[in-house]
Amino acid sequence: MNLNDLLRREGINPEQVLALRHRAQESQLNKVLPWLAGDRADLFNMYQQCQRERLEQVMLRMTGKGHIASFIGHDAGRFSRLFGLSSC
């Protein structure tokens, strides 16, 4: 089973989901991202809302029409952990 299967099972169109894989370049921030996502969702949401201009434009176009799947990358280019799915 993959993410698209899970989304469809919940009645969510995968084409309306933007997957964000967070992996900060700063090692100290990388260490606290799981804590932020789990215990300080307000701060994590502020962190993930600050993106490069191109991605922010995509996120704005999806406002009211889609979802954001938030992942935190553990190793560069390897596995990620899903931390949440929210409406945008």
PyMOL Python script that loads the backbone (N, CA, C, O; Angstrom):
from pymol import cmd

cmd.read_pdbstr("""\
ATOM      1  N   MET A   1       0.855  -1.172   0.000  1.00  0.00           N
ATOM      2  CA  MET A   1       0.000   0.000   0.000  1.00  0.00           C
ATOM      3  C   MET A   1       0.902   1.236   0.000  1.00  0.00           C
ATOM      4  O   MET A   1       1.916   1.280   0.697  1.00  0.00           O
ATOM      5  N   ASN A   2       0.514   2.242  -0.797  1.00  0.00           N
ATOM      6  CA  ASN A   2       1.285   3.474  -0.829  1.00  0.00           C
ATOM      7  C   ASN A   2       0.401   4.660  -0.437  1.00  0.00           C
ATOM      8  O   ASN A   2      -0.779   4.487  -0.135  1.00  0.00           O
ATOM      9  N   LEU A   3       0.970   5.845  -0.445  1.00  0.00           N
ATOM     10  CA  LEU A   3       0.242   7.034  -0.015  1.00  0.00           C
ATOM     11  C   LEU A   3      -1.011   7.255  -0.854  1.00  0.00           C
ATOM     12  O   LEU A   3      -2.070   7.564  -0.308  1.00  0.00           O
ATOM     13  N   ASN A   4      -0.907   7.103  -2.164  1.00  0.00           N
ATOM     14  CA  ASN A   4      -2.083   7.313  -3.013  1.00  0.00           C
ATOM     15  C   ASN A   4      -3.216   6.359  -2.663  1.00  0.00           C
ATOM     16  O   ASN A   4      -4.384   6.746  -2.692  1.00  0.00           O
ATOM     17  N   ASP A   5      -2.882   5.117  -2.332  1.00  0.00           N
ATOM     18  CA  ASP A   5      -3.910   4.150  -1.920  1.00  0.00           C
ATOM     19  C   ASP A   5      -4.608   4.613  -0.645  1.00  0.00           C
ATOM     20  O   ASP A   5      -5.833   4.549  -0.538  1.00  0.00           O
ATOM     21  N   LEU A   6      -3.818   5.078   0.318  1.00  0.00           N
ATOM     22  CA  LEU A   6      -4.396   5.560   1.578  1.00  0.00           C
ATOM     23  C   LEU A   6      -5.289   6.780   1.359  1.00  0.00           C
ATOM     24  O   LEU A   6      -6.360   6.894   1.955  1.00  0.00           O
ATOM     25  N   LEU A   7      -4.837   7.682   0.504  1.00  0.00           N
ATOM     26  CA  LEU A   7      -5.637   8.882   0.222  1.00  0.00           C
ATOM     27  C   LEU A   7      -6.963   8.505  -0.426  1.00  0.00           C
ATOM     28  O   LEU A   7      -8.020   8.980  -0.009  1.00  0.00           O
ATOM     29  N   ARG A   8      -6.909   7.659  -1.438  1.00  0.00           N
ATOM     30  CA  ARG A   8      -8.144   7.239  -2.125  1.00  0.00           C
ATOM     31  C   ARG A   8      -9.095   6.547  -1.164  1.00  0.00           C
ATOM     32  O   ARG A   8     -10.309   6.741  -1.231  1.00  0.00           O
ATOM     33  N   ARG A   9      -8.541   5.741  -0.272  1.00  0.00           N
ATOM     34  CA  ARG A   9      -9.375   5.034   0.712  1.00  0.00           C
ATOM     35  C   ARG A   9     -10.139   6.008   1.604  1.00  0.00           C
ATOM     36  O   ARG A   9     -11.229   5.699   2.087  1.00  0.00           O
ATOM     37  N   GLU A  10      -9.552   7.195   1.817  1.00  0.00           N
ATOM     38  CA  GLU A  10     -10.207   8.217   2.637  1.00  0.00           C
ATOM     39  C   GLU A  10     -11.005   9.222   1.805  1.00  0.00           C
ATOM     40  O   GLU A  10     -11.489  10.228   2.324  1.00  0.00           O
ATOM     41  N   GLY A  11     -11.135   8.933   0.502  1.00  0.00           N
ATOM     42  CA  GLY A  11     -11.924   9.804  -0.366  1.00  0.00           C
ATOM     43  C   GLY A  11     -11.208  11.075  -0.793  1.00  0.00           C
ATOM     44  O   GLY A  11     -11.851  12.066  -1.137  1.00  0.00           O
ATOM     45  N   ILE A  12      -9.881  11.050  -0.771  1.00  0.00           N
ATOM     46  CA  ILE A  12      -9.090  12.223  -1.151  1.00  0.00           C
ATOM     47  C   ILE A  12      -8.417  11.937  -2.491  1.00  0.00           C
ATOM     48  O   ILE A  12      -7.778  10.899  -2.667  1.00  0.00           O
ATOM     49  N   ASN A  13      -8.567  12.859  -3.423  1.00  0.00           N
ATOM     50  CA  ASN A  13      -7.950  12.729  -4.729  1.00  0.00           C
ATOM     51  C   ASN A  13      -6.448  13.018  -4.597  1.00  0.00           C
ATOM     52  O   ASN A  13      -6.075  14.128  -4.216  1.00  0.00           O
ATOM     53  N   PRO A  14      -5.587  12.054  -4.900  1.00  0.00           N
ATOM     54  CA  PRO A  14      -4.143  12.267  -4.773  1.00  0.00           C
ATOM     55  C   PRO A  14      -3.615  13.432  -5.616  1.00  0.00           C
ATOM     56  O   PRO A  14      -2.590  14.023  -5.278  1.00  0.00           O
ATOM     57  N   GLU A  15      -4.302  13.762  -6.697  1.00  0.00           N
ATOM     58  CA  GLU A  15      -3.863  14.878  -7.535  1.00  0.00           C
ATOM     59  C   GLU A  15      -4.065  16.222  -6.853  1.00  0.00           C
ATOM     60  O   GLU A  15      -3.551  17.239  -7.318  1.00  0.00           O
ATOM     61  N   GLN A  16      -4.812  16.233  -5.755  1.00  0.00           N
ATOM     62  CA  GLN A  16      -5.044  17.472  -5.019  1.00  0.00           C
ATOM     63  C   GLN A  16      -4.238  17.508  -3.715  1.00  0.00           C
ATOM     64  O   GLN A  16      -4.563  18.247  -2.786  1.00  0.00           O
ATOM     65  N   VAL A  17      -3.183  16.694  -3.671  1.00  0.00           N
ATOM     66  CA  VAL A  17      -2.332  16.642  -2.476  1.00  0.00           C
ATOM     67  C   VAL A  17      -0.915  17.047  -2.864  1.00  0.00           C
ATOM     68  O   VAL A  17      -0.322  16.510  -3.800  1.00  0.00           O
ATOM     69  N   LEU A  18      -0.402  18.000  -2.121  1.00  0.00           N
ATOM     70  CA  LEU A  18       0.973  18.443  -2.284  1.00  0.00           C
ATOM     71  C   LEU A  18       1.793  17.805  -1.171  1.00  0.00           C
ATOM     72  O   LEU A  18       1.543  18.051   0.009  1.00  0.00           O
ATOM     73  N   ALA A  19       2.762  16.994  -1.541  1.00  0.00           N
ATOM     74  CA  ALA A  19       3.611  16.331  -0.549  1.00  0.00           C
ATOM     75  C   ALA A  19       4.851  17.176  -0.306  1.00  0.00           C
ATOM     76  O   ALA A  19       5.603  17.479  -1.233  1.00  0.00           O
ATOM     77  N   LEU A  20       5.056  17.554   0.952  1.00  0.00           N
ATOM     78  CA  LEU A  20       6.230  18.328   1.341  1.00  0.00           C
ATOM     79  C   LEU A  20       7.138  17.453   2.193  1.00  0.00           C
ATOM     80  O   LEU A  20       6.734  16.957   3.245  1.00  0.00           O
ATOM     81  N   ARG A  21       8.347  17.275   1.735  1.00  0.00           N
ATOM     82  CA  ARG A  21       9.349  16.496   2.480  1.00  0.00           C
ATOM     83  C   ARG A  21      10.332  17.486   3.082  1.00  0.00           C
ATOM     84  O   ARG A  21      11.122  18.107   2.371  1.00  0.00           O
ATOM     85  N   HIS A  22      10.274  17.624   4.386  1.00  0.00           N
ATOM     86  CA  HIS A  22      11.113  18.597   5.080  1.00  0.00           C
ATOM     87  C   HIS A  22      12.414  17.941   5.537  1.00  0.00           C
ATOM     88  O   HIS A  22      12.416  16.895   6.186  1.00  0.00           O
ATOM     89  N   ARG A  23      13.491  18.574   5.186  1.00  0.00           N
ATOM     90  CA  ARG A  23      14.815  18.171   5.655  1.00  0.00           C
ATOM     91  C   ARG A  23      15.669  19.434   5.623  1.00  0.00           C
ATOM     92  O   ARG A  23      16.160  19.842   4.571  1.00  0.00           O
ATOM     93  N   ALA A  24      15.834  20.032   6.775  1.00  0.00           N
ATOM     94  CA  ALA A  24      16.563  21.289   6.873  1.00  0.00           C
ATOM     95  C   ALA A  24      18.052  21.078   6.631  1.00  0.00           C
ATOM     96  O   ALA A  24      18.604  20.027   6.956  1.00  0.00           O
ATOM     97  N   GLN A  25      18.685  22.080   6.064  1.00  0.00           N
ATOM     98  CA  GLN A  25      20.126  22.006   5.848  1.00  0.00           C
ATOM     99  C   GLN A  25      20.889  22.147   7.167  1.00  0.00           C
ATOM    100  O   GLN A  25      21.997  21.629   7.304  1.00  0.00           O
ATOM    101  N   GLU A  26      20.299  22.841   8.125  1.00  0.00           N
ATOM    102  CA  GLU A  26      20.934  23.021   9.430  1.00  0.00           C
ATOM    103  C   GLU A  26      20.704  21.762  10.275  1.00  0.00           C
ATOM    104  O   GLU A  26      19.559  21.384  10.520  1.00  0.00           O
ATOM    105  N   SER A  27      21.766  21.126  10.711  1.00  0.00           N
ATOM    106  CA  SER A  27      21.642  19.852  11.429  1.00  0.00           C
ATOM    107  C   SER A  27      20.869  19.995  12.739  1.00  0.00           C
ATOM    108  O   SER A  27      20.124  19.089  13.114  1.00  0.00           O
ATOM    109  N   GLN A  28      21.031  21.108  13.432  1.00  0.00           N
ATOM    110  CA  GLN A  28      20.305  21.288  14.699  1.00  0.00           C
ATOM    111  C   GLN A  28      18.799  21.384  14.459  1.00  0.00           C
ATOM    112  O   GLN A  28      18.008  20.830  15.222  1.00  0.00           O
ATOM    113  N   LEU A  29      18.409  22.080  13.410  1.00  0.00           N
ATOM    114  CA  LEU A  29      16.984  22.175  13.082  1.00  0.00           C
ATOM    115  C   LEU A  29      16.444  20.807  12.677  1.00  0.00           C
ATOM    116  O   LEU A  29      15.326  20.444  13.041  1.00  0.00           O
ATOM    117  N   ASN A  30      17.232  20.058  11.931  1.00  0.00           N
ATOM    118  CA  ASN A  30      16.820  18.708  11.535  1.00  0.00           C
ATOM    119  C   ASN A  30      16.532  17.834  12.750  1.00  0.00           C
ATOM    120  O   ASN A  30      15.609  17.019  12.729  1.00  0.00           O
ATOM    121  N   LYS A  31      17.304  17.999  13.784  1.00  0.00           N
ATOM    122  CA  LYS A  31      17.121  17.186  14.992  1.00  0.00           C
ATOM    123  C   LYS A  31      15.807  17.498  15.700  1.00  0.00           C
ATOM    124  O   LYS A  31      15.204  16.608  16.299  1.00  0.00           O
ATOM    125  N   VAL A  32      15.357  18.753  15.639  1.00  0.00           N
ATOM    126  CA  VAL A  32      14.145  19.128  16.376  1.00  0.00           C
ATOM    127  C   VAL A  32      12.870  19.083  15.532  1.00  0.00           C
ATOM    128  O   VAL A  32      11.774  19.231  16.073  1.00  0.00           O
ATOM    129  N   LEU A  33      12.992  18.883  14.220  1.00  0.00           N
ATOM    130  CA  LEU A  33      11.789  18.846  13.386  1.00  0.00           C
ATOM    131  C   LEU A  33      10.765  17.809  13.849  1.00  0.00           C
ATOM    132  O   LEU A  33       9.579  18.135  13.906  1.00  0.00           O
ATOM    133  N   PRO A  34      11.161  16.577  14.184  1.00  0.00           N
ATOM    134  CA  PRO A  34      10.147  15.621  14.662  1.00  0.00           C
ATOM    135  C   PRO A  34       9.451  16.094  15.935  1.00  0.00           C
ATOM    136  O   PRO A  34       8.246  15.896  16.094  1.00  0.00           O
ATOM    137  N   TRP A  35      10.196  16.711  16.834  1.00  0.00           N
ATOM    138  CA  TRP A  35       9.589  17.245  18.063  1.00  0.00           C
ATOM    139  C   TRP A  35       8.617  18.363  17.724  1.00  0.00           C
ATOM    140  O   TRP A  35       7.509  18.404  18.259  1.00  0.00           O
ATOM    141  N   LEU A  36       9.023  19.279  16.832  1.00  0.00           N
ATOM    142  CA  LEU A  36       8.125  20.363  16.436  1.00  0.00           C
ATOM    143  C   LEU A  36       6.828  19.806  15.853  1.00  0.00           C
ATOM    144  O   LEU A  36       5.737  20.241  16.221  1.00  0.00           O
ATOM    145  N   ALA A  37       6.952  18.852  14.953  1.00  0.00           N
ATOM    146  CA  ALA A  37       5.764  18.288  14.304  1.00  0.00           C
ATOM    147  C   ALA A  37       4.864  17.578  15.312  1.00  0.00           C
ATOM    148  O   ALA A  37       3.639  17.645  15.211  1.00  0.00           O
ATOM    149  N   GLY A  38       5.467  16.905  16.274  1.00  0.00           N
ATOM    150  CA  GLY A  38       4.673  16.141  17.237  1.00  0.00           C
ATOM    151  C   GLY A  38       4.126  16.944  18.396  1.00  0.00           C
ATOM    152  O   GLY A  38       2.985  16.745  18.812  1.00  0.00           O
ATOM    153  N   ASP A  39       4.944  17.864  18.926  1.00  0.00           N
ATOM    154  CA  ASP A  39       4.546  18.577  20.146  1.00  0.00           C
ATOM    155  C   ASP A  39       4.230  20.052  19.952  1.00  0.00           C
ATOM    156  O   ASP A  39       3.554  20.658  20.783  1.00  0.00           O
ATOM    157  N   ARG A  40       4.708  20.623  18.876  1.00  0.00           N
ATOM    158  CA  ARG A  40       4.482  22.056  18.638  1.00  0.00           C
ATOM    159  C   ARG A  40       4.005  22.263  17.207  1.00  0.00           C
ATOM    160  O   ARG A  40       4.682  22.886  16.389  1.00  0.00           O
ATOM    161  N   ALA A  41       2.831  21.728  16.930  1.00  0.00           N
ATOM    162  CA  ALA A  41       2.280  21.788  15.571  1.00  0.00           C
ATOM    163  C   ALA A  41       2.180  23.229  15.070  1.00  0.00           C
ATOM    164  O   ALA A  41       2.347  23.481  13.876  1.00  0.00           O
ATOM    165  N   ASP A  42       1.912  24.172  15.966  1.00  0.00           N
ATOM    166  CA  ASP A  42       1.813  25.572  15.554  1.00  0.00           C
ATOM    167  C   ASP A  42       3.138  26.075  14.966  1.00  0.00           C
ATOM    168  O   ASP A  42       3.148  26.753  13.939  1.00  0.00           O
ATOM    169  N   LEU A  43       4.246  25.740  15.620  1.00  0.00           N
ATOM    170  CA  LEU A  43       5.561  26.148  15.116  1.00  0.00           C
ATOM    171  C   LEU A  43       5.940  25.393  13.847  1.00  0.00           C
ATOM    172  O   LEU A  43       6.514  25.967  12.921  1.00  0.00           O
ATOM    173  N   PHE A  44       5.615  24.103  13.811  1.00  0.00           N
ATOM    174  CA  PHE A  44       5.910  23.307  12.618  1.00  0.00           C
ATOM    175  C   PHE A  44       5.150  23.854  11.418  1.00  0.00           C
ATOM    176  O   PHE A  44       5.704  23.939  10.322  1.00  0.00           O
ATOM    177  N   ASN A  45       3.887  24.225  11.611  1.00  0.00           N
ATOM    178  CA  ASN A  45       3.107  24.785  10.507  1.00  0.00           C
ATOM    179  C   ASN A  45       3.697  26.112  10.029  1.00  0.00           C
ATOM    180  O   ASN A  45       3.712  26.380   8.828  1.00  0.00           O
ATOM    181  N   MET A  46       4.177  26.938  10.946  1.00  0.00           N
ATOM    182  CA  MET A  46       4.841  28.179  10.535  1.00  0.00           C
ATOM    183  C   MET A  46       6.097  27.866   9.726  1.00  0.00           C
ATOM    184  O   MET A  46       6.368  28.504   8.708  1.00  0.00           O
ATOM    185  N   TYR A  47       6.855  26.882  10.189  1.00  0.00           N
ATOM    186  CA  TYR A  47       8.069  26.475   9.468  1.00  0.00           C
ATOM    187  C   TYR A  47       7.734  26.028   8.050  1.00  0.00           C
ATOM    188  O   TYR A  47       8.386  26.455   7.097  1.00  0.00           O
ATOM    189  N   GLN A  48       6.733  25.180   7.900  1.00  0.00           N
ATOM    190  CA  GLN A  48       6.453  24.633   6.574  1.00  0.00           C
ATOM    191  C   GLN A  48       5.741  25.621   5.666  1.00  0.00           C
ATOM    192  O   GLN A  48       5.694  25.408   4.455  1.00  0.00           O
ATOM    193  N   GLN A  49       5.192  26.685   6.209  1.00  0.00           N
ATOM    194  CA  GLN A  49       4.550  27.688   5.367  1.00  0.00           C
ATOM    195  C   GLN A  49       5.564  28.631   4.713  1.00  0.00           C
ATOM    196  O   GLN A  49       5.232  29.339   3.763  1.00  0.00           O
ATOM    197  N   CYS A  50       6.782  28.638   5.217  1.00  0.00           N
ATOM    198  CA  CYS A  50       7.834  29.494   4.665  1.00  0.00           C
ATOM    199  C   CYS A  50       8.653  28.675   3.678  1.00  0.00           C
ATOM    200  O   CYS A  50       9.564  27.942   4.065  1.00  0.00           O
ATOM    201  N   GLN A  51       8.322  28.809   2.414  1.00  0.00           N
ATOM    202  CA  GLN A  51       8.979  28.036   1.372  1.00  0.00           C
ATOM    203  C   GLN A  51       9.526  28.989   0.305  1.00  0.00           C
ATOM    204  O   GLN A  51       9.297  30.197   0.351  1.00  0.00           O
ATOM    205  N   ARG A  52      10.225  28.436  -0.617  1.00  0.00           N
ATOM    206  CA  ARG A  52      10.711  29.244  -1.744  1.00  0.00           C
ATOM    207  C   ARG A  52       9.516  29.761  -2.525  1.00  0.00           C
ATOM    208  O   ARG A  52       8.427  29.189  -2.480  1.00  0.00           O
ATOM    209  N   GLU A  53       9.739  30.845  -3.235  1.00  0.00           N
ATOM    210  CA  GLU A  53       8.652  31.557  -3.914  1.00  0.00           C
ATOM    211  C   GLU A  53       7.820  30.655  -4.825  1.00  0.00           C
ATOM    212  O   GLU A  53       6.592  30.737  -4.817  1.00  0.00           O
ATOM    213  N   ARG A  54       8.463  29.812  -5.594  1.00  0.00           N
ATOM    214  CA  ARG A  54       7.727  28.943  -6.531  1.00  0.00           C
ATOM    215  C   ARG A  54       6.772  28.014  -5.795  1.00  0.00           C
ATOM    216  O   ARG A  54       5.621  27.857  -6.201  1.00  0.00           O
ATOM    217  N   LEU A  55       7.247  27.393  -4.706  1.00  0.00           N
ATOM    218  CA  LEU A  55       6.394  26.483  -3.940  1.00  0.00           C
ATOM    219  C   LEU A  55       5.295  27.248  -3.217  1.00  0.00           C
ATOM    220  O   LEU A  55       4.168  26.761  -3.123  1.00  0.00           O
ATOM    221  N   GLU A  56       5.598  28.430  -2.708  1.00  0.00           N
ATOM    222  CA  GLU A  56       4.563  29.233  -2.055  1.00  0.00           C
ATOM    223  C   GLU A  56       3.449  29.578  -3.034  1.00  0.00           C
ATOM    224  O   GLU A  56       2.281  29.614  -2.649  1.00  0.00           O
ATOM    225  N   GLN A  57       3.796  29.831  -4.298  1.00  0.00           N
ATOM    226  CA  GLN A  57       2.772  30.112  -5.316  1.00  0.00           C
ATOM    227  C   GLN A  57       1.878  28.892  -5.540  1.00  0.00           C
ATOM    228  O   GLN A  57       0.661  29.029  -5.673  1.00  0.00           O
ATOM    229  N   VAL A  58       2.474  27.708  -5.580  1.00  0.00           N
ATOM    230  CA  VAL A  58       1.689  26.476  -5.732  1.00  0.00           C
ATOM    231  C   VAL A  58       0.759  26.310  -4.534  1.00  0.00           C
ATOM    232  O   VAL A  58      -0.416  25.979  -4.694  1.00  0.00           O
ATOM    233  N   MET A  59       1.285  26.537  -3.343  1.00  0.00           N
ATOM    234  CA  MET A  59       0.473  26.394  -2.132  1.00  0.00           C
ATOM    235  C   MET A  59      -0.685  27.390  -2.136  1.00  0.00           C
ATOM    236  O   MET A  59      -1.796  27.042  -1.736  1.00  0.00           O
ATOM    237  N   LEU A  60      -0.445  28.608  -2.577  1.00  0.00           N
ATOM    238  CA  LEU A  60      -1.517  29.606  -2.646  1.00  0.00           C
ATOM    239  C   LEU A  60      -2.600  29.193  -3.632  1.00  0.00           C
ATOM    240  O   LEU A  60      -3.787  29.378  -3.362  1.00  0.00           O
ATOM    241  N   ARG A  61      -2.201  28.633  -4.777  1.00  0.00           N
ATOM    242  CA  ARG A  61      -3.194  28.185  -5.770  1.00  0.00           C
ATOM    243  C   ARG A  61      -4.043  27.038  -5.241  1.00  0.00           C
ATOM    244  O   ARG A  61      -5.177  26.855  -5.682  1.00  0.00           O
ATOM    245  N   MET A  62      -3.513  26.269  -4.308  1.00  0.00           N
ATOM    246  CA  MET A  62      -4.249  25.124  -3.756  1.00  0.00           C
ATOM    247  C   MET A  62      -5.147  25.501  -2.576  1.00  0.00           C
ATOM    248  O   MET A  62      -5.941  24.682  -2.114  1.00  0.00           O
ATOM    249  N   THR A  63      -5.024  26.723  -2.095  1.00  0.00           N
ATOM    250  CA  THR A  63      -5.802  27.147  -0.928  1.00  0.00           C
ATOM    251  C   THR A  63      -7.292  26.909  -1.153  1.00  0.00           C
ATOM    252  O   THR A  63      -7.872  27.386  -2.128  1.00  0.00           O
ATOM    253  N   GLY A  64      -7.894  26.167  -0.240  1.00  0.00           N
ATOM    254  CA  GLY A  64      -9.312  25.849  -0.313  1.00  0.00           C
ATOM    255  C   GLY A  64      -9.649  24.713  -1.257  1.00  0.00           C
ATOM    256  O   GLY A  64     -10.813  24.322  -1.356  1.00  0.00           O
ATOM    257  N   LYS A  65      -8.645  24.165  -1.962  1.00  0.00           N
ATOM    258  CA  LYS A  65      -8.916  23.132  -2.957  1.00  0.00           C
ATOM    259  C   LYS A  65      -8.118  21.856  -2.752  1.00  0.00           C
ATOM    260  O   LYS A  65      -8.349  20.873  -3.455  1.00  0.00           O
ATOM    261  N   GLY A  66      -7.199  21.844  -1.824  1.00  0.00           N
ATOM    262  CA  GLY A  66      -6.333  20.678  -1.721  1.00  0.00           C
ATOM    263  C   GLY A  66      -5.855  20.393  -0.315  1.00  0.00           C
ATOM    264  O   GLY A  66      -6.368  20.926   0.669  1.00  0.00           O
ATOM    265  N   HIS A  67      -4.854  19.533  -0.256  1.00  0.00           N
ATOM    266  CA  HIS A  67      -4.280  19.103   1.016  1.00  0.00           C
ATOM    267  C   HIS A  67      -2.753  19.136   0.929  1.00  0.00           C
ATOM    268  O   HIS A  67      -2.168  19.087  -0.153  1.00  0.00           O
ATOM    269  N   ILE A  68      -2.143  19.220   2.082  1.00  0.00           N
ATOM    270  CA  ILE A  68      -0.694  19.125   2.177  1.00  0.00           C
ATOM    271  C   ILE A  68      -0.362  17.924   3.040  1.00  0.00           C
ATOM    272  O   ILE A  68      -0.835  17.801   4.169  1.00  0.00           O
ATOM    273  N   ALA A  69       0.463  17.035   2.491  1.00  0.00           N
ATOM    274  CA  ALA A  69       0.969  15.891   3.252  1.00  0.00           C
ATOM    275  C   ALA A  69       2.376  16.283   3.720  1.00  0.00           C
ATOM    276  O   ALA A  69       3.253  16.565   2.904  1.00  0.00           O
ATOM    277  N   SER A  70       2.575  16.296   5.023  1.00  0.00           N
ATOM    278  CA  SER A  70       3.849  16.731   5.593  1.00  0.00           C
ATOM    279  C   SER A  70       4.701  15.536   5.997  1.00  0.00           C
ATOM    280  O   SER A  70       4.290  14.702   6.803  1.00  0.00           O
ATOM    281  N   PHE A  71       5.888  15.472   5.422  1.00  0.00           N
ATOM    282  CA  PHE A  71       6.847  14.418   5.721  1.00  0.00           C
ATOM    283  C   PHE A  71       8.116  15.050   6.281  1.00  0.00           C
ATOM    284  O   PHE A  71       8.446  16.193   5.964  1.00  0.00           O
ATOM    285  N   ILE A  72       8.811  14.303   7.104  1.00  0.00           N
ATOM    286  CA  ILE A  72      10.134  14.721   7.562  1.00  0.00           C
ATOM    287  C   ILE A  72      11.117  13.665   7.100  1.00  0.00           C
ATOM    288  O   ILE A  72      10.987  12.484   7.420  1.00  0.00           O
ATOM    289  N   GLY A  73      12.111  14.118   6.335  1.00  0.00           N
ATOM    290  CA  GLY A  73      13.143  13.213   5.839  1.00  0.00           C
ATOM    291  C   GLY A  73      14.157  12.921   6.924  1.00  0.00           C
ATOM    292  O   GLY A  73      14.606  13.830   7.622  1.00  0.00           O
ATOM    293  N   HIS A  74      14.520  11.655   7.068  1.00  0.00           N
ATOM    294  CA  HIS A  74      15.480  11.281   8.109  1.00  0.00           C
ATOM    295  C   HIS A  74      16.898  11.210   7.579  1.00  0.00           C
ATOM    296  O   HIS A  74      17.828  11.639   8.261  1.00  0.00           O
ATOM    297  N   ASP A  75      17.080  10.698   6.421  1.00  0.00           N
ATOM    298  CA  ASP A  75      18.388  10.632   5.783  1.00  0.00           C
ATOM    299  C   ASP A  75      18.233  11.195   4.381  1.00  0.00           C
ATOM    300  O   ASP A  75      17.222  10.966   3.717  1.00  0.00           O
ATOM    301  N   ALA A  76      19.238  11.928   3.940  1.00  0.00           N
ATOM    302  CA  ALA A  76      19.172  12.513   2.602  1.00  0.00           C
ATOM    303  C   ALA A  76      18.888  11.431   1.559  1.00  0.00           C
ATOM    304  O   ALA A  76      19.633  10.459   1.436  1.00  0.00           O
ATOM    305  N   GLY A  77      17.793  11.618   0.807  1.00  0.00           N
ATOM    306  CA  GLY A  77      17.447  10.694  -0.261  1.00  0.00           C
ATOM    307  C   GLY A  77      16.929   9.342   0.181  1.00  0.00           C
ATOM    308  O   GLY A  77      16.765   8.445  -0.647  1.00  0.00           O
ATOM    309  N   ARG A  78      16.668   9.174   1.470  1.00  0.00           N
ATOM    310  CA  ARG A  78      16.210   7.867   1.943  1.00  0.00           C
ATOM    311  C   ARG A  78      14.767   7.943   2.387  1.00  0.00           C
ATOM    312  O   ARG A  78      13.939   8.497   1.666  1.00  0.00           O
ATOM    313  N   PHE A  79      14.436   7.406   3.548  1.00  0.00           N
ATOM    314  CA  PHE A  79      13.033   7.322   3.939  1.00  0.00           C
ATOM    315  C   PHE A  79      12.550   8.586   4.640  1.00  0.00           C
ATOM    316  O   PHE A  79      13.342   9.377   5.152  1.00  0.00           O
ATOM    317  N   SER A  80      11.240   8.753   4.650  1.00  0.00           N
ATOM    318  CA  SER A  80      10.586   9.890   5.292  1.00  0.00           C
ATOM    319  C   SER A  80       9.447   9.369   6.150  1.00  0.00           C
ATOM    320  O   SER A  80       8.919   8.279   5.927  1.00  0.00           O
ATOM    321  N   ARG A  81       9.090  10.161   7.118  1.00  0.00           N
ATOM    322  CA  ARG A  81       7.970   9.810   8.019  1.00  0.00           C
ATOM    323  C   ARG A  81       6.839  10.809   7.806  1.00  0.00           C
ATOM    324  O   ARG A  81       7.059  12.020   7.828  1.00  0.00           O
ATOM    325  N   LEU A  82       5.632  10.297   7.600  1.00  0.00           N
ATOM    326  CA  LEU A  82       4.467  11.145   7.447  1.00  0.00           C
ATOM    327  C   LEU A  82       4.068  11.704   8.800  1.00  0.00           C
ATOM    328  O   LEU A  82       3.874  10.954   9.756  1.00  0.00           O
ATOM    329  N   PHE A  83       3.945  13.037   8.882  1.00  0.00           N
ATOM    330  CA  PHE A  83       3.559  13.656  10.132  1.00  0.00           C
ATOM    331  C   PHE A  83       2.149  14.220  10.113  1.00  0.00           C
ATOM    332  O   PHE A  83       1.592  14.524  11.167  1.00  0.00           O
ATOM    333  N   GLY A  84       1.573  14.361   8.949  1.00  0.00           N
ATOM    334  CA  GLY A  84       0.205  14.842   8.936  1.00  0.00           C
ATOM    335  C   GLY A  84      -0.298  15.173   7.556  1.00  0.00           C
ATOM    336  O   GLY A  84       0.464  15.320   6.601  1.00  0.00           O
ATOM    337  N   LEU A  85      -1.594  15.284   7.485  1.00  0.00           N
ATOM    338  CA  LEU A  85      -2.290  15.672   6.267  1.00  0.00           C
ATOM    339  C   LEU A  85      -3.263  16.763   6.661  1.00  0.00           C
ATOM    340  O   LEU A  85      -4.115  16.557   7.525  1.00  0.00           O
ATOM    341  N   SER A  86      -3.142  17.922   6.035  1.00  0.00           N
ATOM    342  CA  SER A  86      -4.012  19.030   6.399  1.00  0.00           C
ATOM    343  C   SER A  86      -4.576  19.691   5.157  1.00  0.00           C
ATOM    344  O   SER A  86      -3.989  19.630   4.076  1.00  0.00           O
ATOM    345  N   SER A  87      -5.706  20.312   5.330  1.00  0.00           N
ATOM    346  CA  SER A  87      -6.309  21.076   4.228  1.00  0.00           C
ATOM    347  C   SER A  87      -5.528  22.354   4.048  1.00  0.00           C
ATOM    348  O   SER A  87      -4.987  22.912   5.003  1.00  0.00           O
ATOM    349  N   CYS A  88      -5.477  22.811   2.816  1.00  0.00           N
ATOM    350  CA  CYS A  88      -4.814  24.100   2.602  1.00  0.00           C
ATOM    351  C   CYS A  88      -5.786  25.087   2.008  1.00  0.00           C
ATOM    352  O   CYS A  88      -5.421  26.234   1.752  1.00  0.00           O
TER     353      CYS A  88
END
""", "prot")
cmd.dss("prot")
cmd.show_as("cartoon", "prot")
cmd.util.cbc("prot")
cmd.orient("prot")
